[in-house]
Each structure stands twice: as structure tokens, then as C-alpha cells.
Amino acid sequence: MIDLEKVIADTQSLLSIDSQNPGVGEGECGAWVSRRLSDMGLTPTAMTVQKNRDNIIATVPGGDSPRLVILGHLDTVPIGEGWSVDPLGGEIREDKIYGRGACDMKGGVAVALGLLEALGTHNVTPAGDVVFVATVDEEAPDMAGAHHLVASDVLRPTDQVIALEPTGTKLRIAQMGLRWLTVKVTGKMAHAGRAHLGIDSAHVMARIVDRLKGHIEALPYVDDILGRPRFTCGTFHAGVATNVVPPTAEASFDIRIVPPMVIEDVIPMVDTIAHAVLRDFPGATFAIDGLGAPRPPVRAAEDAPIIRGLRSAYQSVVGSALPQGDDDGHEAYTDASMVAALTGSTSCTVFGPGSTDRAHTADEFVPISDLELVSRVMWQMVFDWDVICRATTD
């Protein structure tokens, strides 16, 4: 079994290392993970993604069954304000470990480390290789760590991939598609007292935002798992002074889509609506730029070994069926989602400790009970992996 006390200690150690993105990056955190893996007797490999930012990979060799690939990112979002505890302190209160990245996702990384160490401690040879990949840059628009992992040919078509991201210990087999965009509107500066001589770029942008939000929310697409498409105007900046007609306005959009939409639909949709709005504002222009990597919707196959394995292991550990997360979907986009998108794999999923409700918030925490449950489920799944994989192919 996985040693829970070591999982707790590893979570606290990881939380003590600042790995904000953007910020100091994951270099120190990756070095700590490498030392921890080496202390287990494993041979970690560092694959440089960017300066001082390495994906760390370690493998416990196993038999001929498909490999189990466990993903865990080392970066966190910025710490921010409003904390009542030290965000790098790893403080324990009752059942919770607090700190930036506690649930997203240093607790999940600690579970993965605990699994690899337990396999060695108990002299277990898994039915297939167990591969752990600690990635960088998951919290950034480009998700450079996942892209580098796929481009490096480390992965195989038969790999069964799981990201131990916070899901409230529920199974998430699908993720919404996501496209981030920036839109810039150029109008004409004028004195606010003679506003009719200018073109109010803020007004134009507000119209685009309103029209686009209404259009997306009215789309007829309702996925049985993911629900409806969603739109958020995340930022909106315009103007130079209160008494000046704003010559430019810039906004960033978060657009989440569901099948049958495809990610290539997004920019033409925004373009069409912006053109329609600008017909009421002669002289105004606009430009659209993609922000970060396109992220198409993905979904794992119900009969994939990783899905069957998680369901079976949870049933064995808890005695009841593995619960589904929010209609079985996942609003966030993870490294597992990007691997699925880039490779076409239907054997990538998300299951882990902590709740997305606490991710990216002040006083972020991961419940110790979640760490224990996910540890037990992962151990049971690896223990049963041969049976699971043979049942999938029969």
C-alpha cells in the first residue's frame, strides 16, 4: 500500500517550493522531484522544455500490458491575495493541507510519487510499465509541457493516461473545448464634449461582447456530458482619459465549446459577429488574435483500460460505483486533455484529490482524506492492471 504519511509530507514539501506561473517557474520544484525519484532507486530523465523548465520522467518497468502514464504538473497559478495562511506553508488544519497548488496539483503529484515508491518498497512488478511525467507550464496558455511531451515521442498509442488533477475524487472522462482570443477594436479619438466626431471603441467592443455572449448561449448544442457552450469576457481595457473618446479597446475572450462544434469554428464565429456589429460604426476596425494553443473537446472511451480500471478499483476500495463529476464532464483543460487532443487518444482521463472549487483560490487546500482515497484507488488499479487489460481485449 501507499504510505499516506509520506504522501502528506511530500505534499507539504512541494508546497514549500514556489513554482508560480508566470513567475519563478518550476526549476526548483523539478529538481526536488528528481531527487525524490532518485532516492527511490529510480532513474529520472529531465527533458528541457524551456530554460530552467524540464519535464521530469521516471518509469517503473513492468510487463507487456499497456503502460499506465500518470501526469502531474509542477507549476501553479500566482499566489494572489486574501490568504489567511502561509500559501507556501503546507499548514494542516483538521483534514486539510493548505497552500498554493495544494489541490492543483501538488497533492496529485505526491500521490504519484507515493505509488512509484510503494511499488519498489513492496517489490511489485506491475503488469505494464508505470510512467510518471511531471510537466511544466500546464497553467499557461500554450501548455508547453504537454506539447513537448507529445513532440518528444515519449508516449505510445496504447498508453493509458491519467492526470491526477482535482476532481473531488470523481471521474471526468470528457473535457470541453477551449479557445482563448484577444480582440482589438480601433475607433477614433475625440473630445468627450464633441463625442460625435469620434468613434467610441469601448462602445463597439461592448456591443461585440454582448452580441457574442447572446449568440453562444443560444447555440442549440447540448452535449450529454459537457452541457452547453460557454463564453466569458475575461478582460476589457479601453480609453486614455475620462474626457476622451477611447480610440482603442482590447478584450480577451474565453470560449468553451462542445461537440459537434470544432475548435476551428471559433474564430470565424467571432469574426462574423464583429463584422456585423461594425456595420453600425463606420470607420471602426477590429483584429482577432489567438491566445495560446487551441484546445478541442476530448472524450475518453468507456471501454478504455484506464476507465475500466478506475471504475473497478474504486468499486473494490469503496464498495460503491465511482461517482461521475458534474454530468461526467470537466470544464478545465488538463495535460491529459491536451495529450488526447494532440494524439487522438481516447485513453486519457482525469481523476484526483481536491476540488476544482478550491483550485486557483485563496486558502487553497487538499483534503487528506482525498489523498488517501486516490492513493488506495491507484494502488488497487495497478494491482489489478493485468486483469483489467485482459478483460478489455476479450
Stockholm file with secondary structure:
# STOCKHOLM 1.0

chainA/1-394         MIDLEKVIADTQSLLSIDSQNPGVGEGECGAWVSRRLSDMGLTPTAMTVQKNRDNIIATVPGGDSPRLVILGHLDTVPIGEGWSVDPLGGEIREDKIYGRGACDMKGGVAVALGLLEALGTHNVTPAGDVVFVATVDEEAPDMAGAHHLVASDVLRPTDQVIALEPTGTKLRIAQMGLRWLTVKVTGKMAHAGRAHLGIDSAHVMARIVDRLKGHIEALPYVDDILGRPRFTCGTFHAGVATNVVPPTAEASFDIRIVPPMVIEDVIPMVDTIAHAVLRDFPGATFAIDGLGAPRPPVRAAEDAPIIRGLRSAYQSVVGSALPQGDDDGHEAYTDASMVAALTGSTSCTVFGPGSTDRAHTADEFVPISDLELVSRVMWQMVFDWDVICRATTD
#=GR chainA/1-394 SS CCCHHHHHHHHHHHHTSCCBTTTTCSHHHHHHHHHHHHHTTCCCEEEEEETTEEEEEEEEEEEESCCEEEEEECCBCCCCSCCSSCTTSCCEETTEEESTTIIIIIHHHHHHHHHHHHHHHTTCCCSEEEEEEEESCTTSTTCHHHHHHHHTTCCCTTCEEEECCCSTTCBBCEECEEEEEEEEEECBCEEGGGGGGSBCHHHHHHHHHHHHHHHHHTCCCCBTTTBSCEEEEEEEEECSCTTEECSEEEEEEEEEECTTCCGGGHHHHHHHHHHHHHTTSTTCEEEEEEEEEEECCEECCTTSHHHHHHHHHHHHHHSSCCCBSTTTEESSCCHHHHHHHHHCCSCEEECCSSCTTTTTSTTCEEEHHHHHHHHHHHHHHHHTHHHHHHHHHC
#=GC SS_cons         CCCHHHHHHHHHHHHTSCCBTTTTCSHHHHHHHHHHHHHTTCCCEEEEEETTEEEEEEEEEEEESCCEEEEEECCBCCCCSCCSSCTTSCCEETTEEESTTIIIIIHHHHHHHHHHHHHHHTTCCCSEEEEEEEESCTTSTTCHHHHHHHHTTCCCTTCEEEECCCSTTCBBCEECEEEEEEEEEECBCEEGGGGGGSBCHHHHHHHHHHHHHHHHHTCCCCBTTTBSCEEEEEEEEECSCTTEECSEEEEEEEEEECTTCCGGGHHHHHHHHHHHHHTTSTTCEEEEEEEEEEECCEECCTTSHHHHHHHHHHHHHHSSCCCBSTTTEESSCCHHHHHHHHHCCSCEEECCSSCTTTTTSTTCEEEHHHHHHHHHHHHHHHHTHHHHHHHHHC
//
